[in-house]
Amino acid sequence: MAKKQKGINPDLEEAISKMLKEVMTDPMASITDKTKVIDRALKLEAIKLKMEFDEWGAGFANVDEEDE
């Protein structure tokens, strides 16, 4: 059994990148089409940034409560 790859699937990254280039240069693509593709690309980038920080959000689970 192959080891599960950590991170974003490179094929997915490539597909989104290709789609972004194609839609942005397509004169028939609507502004809505372009906005949707940009949104997907931005979401992918946000996920990649979160993955860079392994402890992202971990601090919320370890909040020390002060005695009152």
Backbone as CSV, one residue per row, in Angstrom:
resi,resn,N_x,N_y,N_z,CA_x,CA_y,CA_z,C_x,C_y,C_z
1,MET,0.855,-1.185,0.000,0.000,0.000,0.000,0.888,1.231,0.000
2,ALA,0.596,2.177,-0.854,1.407,3.388,-0.975,1.161,4.308,0.212
3,LYS,2.213,4.992,0.606,2.116,5.940,1.703,1.290,7.135,1.251
4,LYS,0.375,7.580,2.101,-0.474,8.710,1.759,0.376,9.979,1.715
5,GLN,0.216,10.722,0.639,0.971,11.942,0.439,0.427,13.050,1.335
6,LYS,1.332,13.757,2.001,0.919,14.880,2.827,0.923,16.127,1.959
7,GLY,-0.105,16.920,2.067,-0.159,18.162,1.316,-1.180,18.120,0.200
8,ILE,-1.094,19.131,-0.616,-2.024,19.295,-1.734,-1.582,18.404,-2.897
9,ASN,-2.538,17.772,-3.507,-2.277,16.943,-4.679,-1.739,17.833,-5.803
10,PRO,-0.539,17.526,-6.316,0.039,18.350,-7.387,-0.839,18.426,-8.633
11,ASP,-1.576,17.358,-8.927,-2.485,17.374,-10.079,-3.595,18.405,-9.880
12,LEU,-4.065,18.528,-8.651,-5.103,19.515,-8.342,-4.557,20.928,-8.505
13,GLU,-3.362,21.156,-7.986,-2.738,22.471,-8.140,-2.559,22.832,-9.608
14,GLU,-2.089,21.869,-10.380,-1.868,22.098,-11.812,-3.186,22.387,-12.531
15,ALA,-4.233,21.642,-12.177,-5.534,21.832,-12.826,-6.097,23.221,-12.530
16,ILE,-5.988,23.654,-11.294,-6.501,24.974,-10.933,-5.691,26.059,-11.631
17,SER,-4.381,25.888,-11.679,-3.523,26.853,-12.362,-3.865,26.947,-13.848
18,LYS,-4.063,25.791,-14.471,-4.410,25.749,-15.898,-5.780,26.395,-16.141
19,MET,-6.734,26.071,-15.270,-8.080,26.629,-15.399,-8.039,28.146,-15.247
20,LEU,-7.248,28.639,-14.303,-7.130,30.081,-14.092,-6.596,30.774,-15.341
21,LYS,-5.538,30.213,-15.916,-4.947,30.803,-17.122,-5.935,30.791,-18.284
22,GLU,-6.623,29.674,-18.470,-7.551,29.548,-19.596,-8.747,30.480,-19.471
23,VAL,-9.319,30.535,-18.280,-10.513,31.361,-18.098,-10.178,32.846,-18.198
24,MET,-9.036,33.233,-17.651,-8.670,34.645,-17.674,-8.369,35.144,-19.088
25,THR,-7.935,34.267,-19.981,-7.644,34.681,-21.353,-8.805,34.426,-22.319
26,ASP,-9.859,33.790,-21.841,-11.015,33.481,-22.677,-11.914,34.718,-22.797
27,PRO,-12.041,35.270,-23.992,-12.868,36.469,-24.151,-14.361,36.184,-23.942
28,MET,-14.754,34.926,-24.015,-16.169,34.576,-23.833,-16.518,34.299,-22.364
29,ALA,-15.508,34.199,-21.503,-15.763,33.917,-20.090,-16.368,35.159,-19.428
30,SER,-17.387,34.937,-18.622,-18.034,36.057,-17.935,-17.213,36.462,-16.710
31,ILE,-17.525,37.612,-16.178,-16.848,38.061,-14.959,-17.143,37.099,-13.811
32,THR,-18.315,36.486,-13.825,-18.674,35.502,-12.805,-17.780,34.271,-12.920
33,ASP,-17.564,33.799,-14.144,-16.678,32.649,-14.365,-15.282,32.952,-13.853
34,LYS,-14.795,34.133,-14.192,-13.442,34.523,-13.789,-13.336,34.638,-12.269
35,THR,-14.358,35.217,-11.649,-14.362,35.375,-10.200,-14.374,34.027,-9.495
36,LYS,-15.142,33.084,-10.008,-15.199,31.749,-9.403,-13.844,31.048,-9.455
37,VAL,-13.157,31.162,-10.575,-11.851,30.519,-10.719,-10.825,31.197,-9.812
38,ILE,-10.881,32.516,-9.741,-9.978,33.240,-8.841,-10.236,32.816,-7.398
39,ASP,-11.502,32.672,-7.035,-11.863,32.254,-5.677,-11.282,30.881,-5.354
40,ARG,-11.377,29.952,-6.293,-10.820,28.610,-6.074,-9.305,28.666,-5.894
41,ALA,-8.644,29.479,-6.703,-7.192,29.608,-6.601,-6.800,30.224,-5.257
42,LEU,-7.545,31.225,-4.814,-7.264,31.850,-3.527,-7.485,30.879,-2.368
43,LYS,-8.529,30.077,-2.446,-8.788,29.079,-1.406,-7.652,28.063,-1.331
44,LEU,-7.159,27.641,-2.472,-6.035,26.709,-2.506,-4.805,27.334,-1.849
45,GLU,-4.530,28.593,-2.158,-3.387,29.278,-1.566,-3.548,29.413,-0.056
46,ALA,-4.760,29.692,0.406,-5.015,29.806,1.842,-4.772,28.479,2.545
47,ILE,-5.204,27.397,1.930,-4.981,26.065,2.504,-3.497,25.766,2.563
48,LYS,-2.775,26.109,1.504,-1.329,25.861,1.482,-0.628,26.650,2.584
49,LEU,-1.050,27.888,2.815,-0.448,28.691,3.878,-0.722,28.093,5.250
50,LYS,-1.942,27.617,5.463,-2.282,26.996,6.743,-1.470,25.735,6.966
51,MET,-1.224,24.995,5.895,-0.474,23.744,6.019,0.983,23.996,6.372
52,GLU,1.523,25.165,5.998,2.903,25.488,6.300,3.129,25.609,7.804
53,PHE,2.097,25.992,8.511,2.188,26.159,9.951,1.470,24.987,10.606
54,ASP,2.226,23.953,10.990,1.628,22.742,11.551,0.799,23.013,12.800
55,GLU,1.168,24.050,13.539,0.461,24.335,14.778,-0.620,25.388,14.600
56,TRP,-0.996,25.703,13.365,-1.994,26.724,13.120,-3.289,26.366,13.841
57,GLY,-3.735,27.239,14.713,-4.975,27.033,15.450,-4.841,26.140,16.658
58,ALA,-3.661,25.539,16.882,-3.487,24.617,18.004,-3.585,25.338,19.341
59,GLY,-3.253,26.612,19.376,-3.289,27.370,20.619,-4.676,27.486,21.216
60,PHE,-5.697,27.371,20.406,-7.052,27.487,20.916,-7.428,26.319,21.831
61,ALA,-6.827,25.176,21.608,-7.140,24.004,22.417,-6.407,24.010,23.749
62,ASN,-5.362,24.812,23.895,-4.538,24.812,25.099,-4.614,26.135,25.847
63,VAL,-5.775,26.708,25.905,-5.946,27.984,26.602,-5.898,27.742,28.100
64,ASP,-4.989,28.457,28.785,-4.897,28.346,30.247,-5.916,29.292,30.863
65,GLU,-6.753,28.731,31.697,-7.758,29.562,32.356,-7.189,30.017,33.698
66,GLU,-7.375,31.289,33.985,-6.909,31.836,35.242,-7.901,31.486,36.345
67,ASP,-7.372,31.247,37.533,-8.251,31.012,38.681,-8.885,32.333,39.098
68,GLU,-10.151,32.293,39.396,-10.842,33.528,39.772,-10.981,33.605,41.255
